[in-house]
Amino acid sequence: MGIGIGSVSVNFRDTTSILMHKIFSRPLPDHIPDASVSIVWSLRIPRTLLAFIVGGALSVSGAVMQSVLKNPLASSYTLGVSSGASVGAGIVILTGFTIPFLGGFTLPLFGLIFGLLTVFIVVSFTEKIDRNMSNNTIVLVGMVFSLFVNAILTLMSALGRDHIQQLIFWQMGSFSSREWSSLIILFPIMLVCVLILMRYTRELDLLTFGEEQASAVGVDTNKVKWILLGLSAALTGSSISFVGVIGFIDLVAPHIVRKVFGSTHRIVIPMSILVGGAFMVICDLVARTIVSPTELPVGSVTALVGAPFFAYVYFSKRKV
């Protein structure tokens, strides 16, 4: 669906023929124009795959944060990762700074660095005021720091009026004009983070029941928290650095996975990739087709679904 549907429709058979031609050098049928080949191979396939990878990465990040912090509403926003990455991207957008040998990848790099730096600051500050690094303290510090960083973003937008449209559009997220190069860089980052997280599925299962129970069976909770939150921040920071801030996907997908497949993280992590990735592709498809040829920011589509879901989770927990 993500590859075949768009302002220019390419049917399933033609799409398959183009894929077979590009991957296996099969002869291309004469009736398929070069424009369709370019649209499918150069635009839609990298865009759809990138949407799937970003959705999967954000979903896994949300699943890990919810387990570590024992908070069903925890996400990258809870620790201010998204806000921190936005500041990094905003600095690049407003100053026009570019690292010579990186070129266009300067912005993603700054987003990743600032996202990781945000988690480091939040966890370090929490450790200073609470040696036990309780989940409530981490969440509270993260929310306060996120508000502070958002104030910096507002100030940057006010001072850089010439770039305000670009900055606002980036903060709403979009997969438009994304090429194979973005996919080639982001996929290894996601793969490494997920493989490491799969080695900590037992610790994640134990942390779900509480830190005391985890400590009782020999888990170094402070060290494990650092590692898991750092990996989650790397997944979120690297993802949104390429496509902008996209919210709620890391909240919605993990809840759906746990509801359908249970809470064992050996299953939750890979299924979060599939569900979150598929959900993101559908949201991107809606964003670029519902008012075609105009394209909506994909973050607005995920928010339309995620905000009511957020309210549902919050109030259902209160009733219990």
C-alpha positions as CSV (number, residue, x, y, z in Angstrom):
1,M,0.0,0.0,0.0
2,G,2.7,2.4,1.0
3,I,4.6,1.8,-2.3
4,G,1.7,1.6,-4.7
5,I,-0.7,4.2,-3.5
6,G,-0.1,8.0,-4.1
7,S,-1.0,10.9,-6.2
8,V,0.3,8.8,-9.1
9,S,-1.1,5.3,-8.7
10,V,1.1,2.3,-9.7
11,N,-0.7,-1.1,-9.7
12,F,0.6,-4.1,-7.7
13,R,1.7,-6.0,-10.8
14,D,3.7,-3.0,-12.2
15,T,5.2,-2.4,-8.7
16,T,6.3,-6.0,-8.5
17,S,7.8,-5.8,-12.0
18,I,9.8,-2.7,-11.1
19,L,11.1,-4.4,-7.9
20,M,12.2,-7.5,-9.8
21,H,13.9,-5.3,-12.5
22,K,15.8,-3.3,-9.9
23,I,16.8,-6.1,-7.5
24,F,17.2,-9.1,-9.9
25,S,17.8,-7.3,-13.2
26,R,14.6,-8.9,-14.7
27,P,13.5,-7.3,-18.0
28,L,11.1,-4.5,-17.5
29,P,7.7,-4.7,-19.4
30,D,7.4,-2.1,-22.2
31,H,4.2,-0.6,-20.9
32,I,5.8,0.7,-17.7
33,P,7.1,4.3,-18.2
34,D,10.4,5.5,-16.8
35,A,8.5,8.0,-14.6
36,S,6.8,5.1,-12.8
37,V,10.1,3.4,-12.2
38,S,11.6,6.6,-10.8
39,I,8.5,7.2,-8.5
40,V,8.5,3.6,-7.1
41,W,12.2,3.0,-6.7
42,S,13.6,6.5,-5.9
43,L,10.8,8.0,-4.0
44,R,8.2,5.6,-2.5
45,I,10.3,2.6,-1.6
46,P,12.9,4.5,0.5
47,R,10.2,6.6,2.0
48,T,8.0,3.6,3.0
49,L,11.0,1.6,4.4
50,L,12.2,4.7,6.3
51,A,8.7,5.2,7.7
52,F,8.6,1.5,8.8
53,I,12.0,1.7,10.5
54,V,11.2,5.0,12.3
55,G,7.9,3.7,13.5
56,G,9.5,0.5,14.7
57,A,12.4,2.3,16.4
58,L,10.0,4.7,18.2
59,S,7.7,1.9,19.2
60,V,10.6,-0.1,20.7
61,S,11.8,3.0,22.5
62,G,8.4,3.6,24.0
63,A,8.0,-0.1,25.1
64,V,11.3,0.0,26.9
65,M,10.7,3.3,28.6
66,Q,7.2,2.2,29.8
67,S,8.8,-1.0,31.4
68,V,11.8,0.7,32.9
69,L,9.8,3.6,34.4
70,K,6.7,1.4,35.2
71,N,4.6,4.1,33.7
72,P,2.1,3.3,30.9
73,L,2.2,6.9,29.6
74,A,6.1,7.0,29.5
75,S,7.6,7.8,26.1
76,S,10.5,9.8,24.6
77,Y,8.7,13.0,25.6
78,T,8.8,11.9,29.3
79,L,12.5,12.3,29.4
80,G,12.6,15.2,27.0
81,V,14.5,13.3,24.3
82,S,12.3,14.7,21.5
83,S,12.7,18.2,22.8
84,G,16.5,17.9,23.2
85,A,16.8,16.6,19.6
86,S,14.6,19.5,18.4
87,V,17.1,22.0,20.0
88,G,20.0,20.3,18.2
89,A,18.2,20.4,14.9
90,G,17.0,24.0,15.5
91,I,20.6,25.2,16.1
92,V,21.6,23.7,12.7
93,I,18.5,25.1,10.9
94,L,18.9,28.6,12.4
95,T,22.7,29.0,12.0
96,G,23.1,27.0,8.8
97,F,26.1,25.3,10.3
98,T,27.3,22.3,8.3
99,I,30.2,19.9,9.0
100,P,32.1,19.7,5.7
101,F,32.4,15.9,5.3
102,L,28.8,15.3,6.6
103,G,26.9,17.8,4.6
104,G,23.2,17.2,4.9
105,F,23.7,14.7,7.7
106,T,24.9,17.4,10.1
107,L,21.3,18.0,11.3
108,P,20.6,14.3,12.1
109,L,23.9,14.0,13.9
110,F,23.1,17.1,16.1
111,G,19.6,15.8,16.8
112,L,21.0,12.4,18.0
113,I,23.7,14.0,20.1
114,F,21.3,16.4,21.8
115,G,18.8,13.7,22.3
116,L,21.4,11.5,24.1
117,L,22.7,14.5,26.0
118,T,19.2,15.2,27.3
119,V,18.8,11.7,28.8
120,F,22.3,12.0,30.3
121,I,21.4,15.3,32.0
122,V,18.0,14.0,33.2
123,V,19.4,10.7,34.7
124,S,22.5,12.4,36.1
125,F,20.4,15.1,37.8
126,T,18.0,12.4,39.1
127,E,20.9,10.5,40.6
128,K,22.1,13.6,42.4
129,I,18.8,14.2,44.2
130,D,17.7,10.6,44.5
131,R,20.4,7.9,45.0
132,N,17.8,5.2,44.3
133,M,16.8,6.8,41.0
134,S,13.1,6.1,41.6
135,N,10.9,6.0,38.5
136,N,8.7,8.9,39.8
137,T,11.8,11.1,40.2
138,I,13.1,10.4,36.7
139,V,9.7,11.1,35.2
140,L,9.3,14.4,37.1
141,V,12.8,15.6,36.3
142,G,12.3,14.6,32.6
143,M,9.0,16.6,32.4
144,V,10.5,19.7,34.1
145,F,13.5,19.5,31.8
146,S,11.3,19.0,28.8
147,L,9.4,22.2,29.6
148,F,12.6,24.1,30.0
149,V,13.9,22.9,26.6
150,N,10.6,23.7,24.9
151,A,11.0,27.3,26.3
152,I,14.4,27.4,24.6
153,L,12.8,26.2,21.3
154,T,10.1,28.9,21.5
155,L,12.8,31.5,22.1
156,M,14.8,30.2,19.1
157,S,11.7,30.4,16.9
158,A,11.1,34.0,17.9
159,L,14.6,35.0,17.2
160,G,14.9,33.2,13.9
161,R,11.9,34.4,12.1
162,D,13.4,33.8,8.7
163,H,13.6,30.0,9.4
164,I,10.5,29.7,11.5
165,Q,8.5,27.8,8.9
166,Q,11.2,25.2,8.3
167,L,11.6,24.8,12.1
168,I,7.9,24.4,12.7
169,F,7.5,21.9,9.8
170,W,10.5,19.9,11.2
171,Q,8.9,19.8,14.6
172,M,5.7,18.3,13.1
173,G,7.6,15.5,11.2
174,S,7.6,14.5,7.5
175,F,9.0,11.7,5.3
176,S,8.9,13.8,2.1
177,S,12.1,13.9,0.0
178,R,13.8,11.2,2.0
179,E,16.3,9.1,0.0
180,W,18.1,5.8,0.3
181,S,21.1,7.5,2.1
182,S,18.9,8.2,5.2
183,L,17.8,4.6,5.2
184,I,21.3,3.3,4.9
185,I,22.4,5.3,8.0
186,L,19.4,4.8,10.2
187,F,18.9,1.0,9.7
188,P,22.2,-0.1,11.2
189,I,21.7,2.2,14.3
190,M,18.2,0.7,14.9
191,L,19.5,-2.9,14.3
192,V,22.4,-2.5,16.8
193,C,20.2,-1.0,19.5
194,V,17.5,-3.6,19.1
195,L,20.0,-6.5,19.2
196,I,21.5,-5.1,22.4
197,L,18.0,-4.6,23.9
198,M,17.1,-8.3,23.1
199,R,20.0,-9.3,25.4
200,Y,18.2,-7.4,28.2
201,T,14.7,-8.9,27.8
202,R,15.0,-10.8,31.1
203,E,15.9,-7.6,33.0
204,L,13.0,-5.8,31.3
205,D,10.6,-8.5,32.4
206,L,11.9,-8.2,36.0
207,L,11.8,-4.4,36.1
208,T,8.1,-4.6,35.0
209,F,7.4,-6.1,38.4
210,G,9.4,-3.5,40.3
211,E,12.9,-2.6,41.2
212,E,12.9,-4.4,44.5
213,Q,12.0,-7.7,42.9
214,A,14.7,-7.2,40.2
215,S,17.3,-6.3,42.8
216,A,16.4,-9.4,44.8
217,V,17.4,-11.7,41.9
218,G,20.7,-9.9,41.2
219,V,19.8,-7.2,38.7
220,D,21.9,-4.0,39.1
221,T,18.9,-1.7,38.6
222,N,20.9,1.6,38.3
223,K,23.3,0.3,35.7
224,V,20.5,-1.5,33.7
225,K,18.4,1.7,33.8
226,W,21.3,3.7,32.4
227,I,21.8,1.2,29.6
228,L,18.2,0.8,28.7
229,L,17.3,4.5,28.8
230,G,20.4,5.3,26.7
231,L,19.5,2.8,24.0
232,S,15.9,4.1,24.0
233,A,17.2,7.7,23.6
234,A,19.5,6.5,20.8
235,L,16.5,5.0,18.9
236,T,14.4,8.0,19.4
237,G,17.0,10.7,18.8
238,S,18.4,9.1,15.6
239,S,14.9,8.5,14.2
240,I,13.4,12.0,14.8
241,S,16.7,13.6,13.7
242,F,16.0,12.3,10.1
243,V,12.3,13.0,9.9
244,G,11.4,15.5,12.6
245,V,9.4,15.1,15.7
246,I,6.7,12.5,15.4
247,G,4.7,11.8,18.6
248,F,2.4,9.2,20.1
249,I,3.6,6.3,18.0
250,D,5.8,5.2,20.9
251,L,2.7,5.3,23.2
252,V,0.1,3.6,21.0
253,A,2.0,0.7,19.4
254,P,3.5,-0.9,22.6
255,H,0.1,-0.9,24.3
256,I,-1.5,-2.6,21.3
257,V,1.3,-5.2,21.3
258,R,1.0,-6.0,25.0
259,K,-2.8,-6.2,24.7
260,V,-2.5,-8.8,21.8
261,F,0.7,-10.7,22.5
262,G,1.3,-10.4,26.2
263,S,4.0,-8.6,28.1
264,T,7.1,-10.9,27.7
265,H,9.7,-8.6,26.2
266,R,11.3,-11.3,24.1
267,I,8.0,-11.0,22.1
268,V,7.1,-7.3,22.8
269,I,10.3,-5.9,21.2
270,P,10.1,-7.6,17.8
271,M,6.3,-7.2,17.6
272,S,6.6,-3.5,18.5
273,I,8.8,-3.1,15.4
274,L,6.2,-4.7,13.2
275,V,3.2,-3.0,14.7
276,G,4.8,0.4,15.1
277,G,6.4,0.2,11.6
278,A,3.1,-0.7,9.9
279,F,1.2,1.9,11.8
280,M,3.7,4.6,10.8
281,V,3.5,3.6,7.1
282,I,-0.3,3.9,7.3
283,C,-0.1,7.3,8.9
284,D,2.4,8.5,6.3
285,L,0.1,7.1,3.6
286,V,-2.8,9.1,5.0
287,A,-0.7,12.2,5.4
288,R,0.3,12.3,1.7
289,T,-2.9,11.2,0.1
290,I,-5.9,12.6,2.1
291,V,-5.5,16.1,0.6
292,S,-3.3,15.2,-2.4
293,P,-1.3,16.8,-3.9
294,T,-0.8,18.7,-0.7
295,E,1.0,16.8,2.0
296,L,0.2,16.9,5.7
297,P,2.9,16.6,8.4
298,V,2.8,13.0,9.5
299,G,3.1,14.1,13.1
300,S,-0.4,15.7,12.9
301,V,-1.9,12.4,11.7
302,T,-0.3,10.4,14.6
303,A,-1.4,13.0,17.1
304,L,-5.0,12.7,15.9
305,V,-4.9,9.0,16.7
306,G,-2.5,9.2,19.7
307,A,-4.0,12.0,21.7
308,P,-7.4,10.3,22.2
309,F,-5.5,7.0,23.0
310,F,-3.4,8.9,25.6
311,A,-6.6,10.1,27.3
312,Y,-8.1,6.6,27.2
313,V,-5.1,5.0,28.8
314,Y,-4.9,7.7,31.5
315,F,-8.5,7.7,32.5
316,S,-8.9,3.9,32.3
317,K,-6.0,3.6,34.7
318,R,-7.5,6.1,37.1
319,K,-10.8,4.2,37.1
320,V,-8.9,1.0,38.1
